[in-house]
Amino acid sequence: MSLVFAGICSHAPGITGRAGMADPALREPFYAAYHRLRDQLRAARPEALIVVAAEHFANFFMNNMPSFAIGMADRYSGPIEDPAWLAIPRTNIPGAAALSRELIREIMQTVDVAFAEEWKFDHGIMVPLSFLTPAYDLPIVPVNINCQGPPLTPLHRAWAFGEALRRAADLVPQRIALIGTGGISHWPATPDSGKINEAWDRQLLDRWVRNDKAALLSYSDLDTYREAGQGGFEIRTFISVAAAARGRGHLHHYAPIPIFAVGCTIASMDVAA
Amino acid sequence: MSLYQLQKFLYEINRDPRAQQDYRADLPRLLEHYELTHEERSALAAGDIGLLYVLGANGQLLMHYAAFLGMSWPAYIQAMRDGVARHGPVRAGVYAMTTQMGEKVAGV
């Protein structure tokens, strides 16, 4: 049918796992924005949800690291992390193998992707799903862009991948929703955890909302590392969503929450022709 | 090469319930399957998050491993700081510490 919804959101494990350590005055408006995104997603009546994530070595490692990978199974599981640590119970999540196969076939026309018939979700997908599809009743097509193990996918390839995703979504009969999840500036999993460059984040989000391709692709990994930390490499997921949706973005929520280790972001984007 | 092996160990422990069983049953024997330096092997045998951080283990791998070990968030963050205080700056990778030793940006 077509792409019927596009959005982006944060996925840091502290969002669920350290909920009790956060200031409620910061936490609750963010959670409310996440819940509104859930309602908006549901209102679009998707039959499947593509989640473009930046996974953290749940499935892919430096022995064989794909730039892009897409799940092709009828069932996934997660989280790999200690469920008590993440505060998300371990569960099965429905997939859509036949749909994945169709999408992958089309995407491969322009972008080389790996496919995976098994895939364990980590916080990068489980945190968003715990808010957006808490009953795990919508088939998921997991997608990964390597944002962890350098050399990393160039930004212009993340854009090309988003274009390919869109072309594929428009070719299949199902109504497809798309969510990109990642952090903007952050220094996760270090003693710096909680450091956030708000000015850098707001500039990135402004470029994303305007869907300014040239500006979005102008970052170098060296500059991103210096100004936005190694977590900033995850902007690839947001960039691919902008390329797929082609429209104007709407920033619903942005606020640094240090104990969550990220500028907590919720946004959607009009799906343009 | 050995940092790669160290990280591969963490990758497999973090995602594979069978590896986790082996870890709990006989960690020294499990470690024999990896080509590690003495320092790396000792750090893994002791669950020394601070030294593993300084050795350059990818932060995401290390964070999930600390969760597997049952460490609280403040204890895990402090263990990395203590590692840097004891062993010096992070030696490899992209997860270097850029804040000051007493600078607790998130209050922990």
Interface residues (C-beta under 8 A of the other chain):
Chain A: P13 G14 G17 R18 M21 H56 F57 A58 N59 F61 M62 N63 I80 E81 D82 W85 L86 K120 D122 Q148 G149 P150 W187 P188 A189 T190 P191 D192 S193 G194 K195 Y225 G229 Q230 P258 I259 A261
Chain B: Y4 Q7 K8 L10 Y11 N14 R15 Y53 N58 G59 Q60 L61 L62 M63 H64 A67 F68 G70 W73 I77 M80 R81 V84 V94 Y95 A96 M97 T98 T99 K104 V105 A106 G107 V108
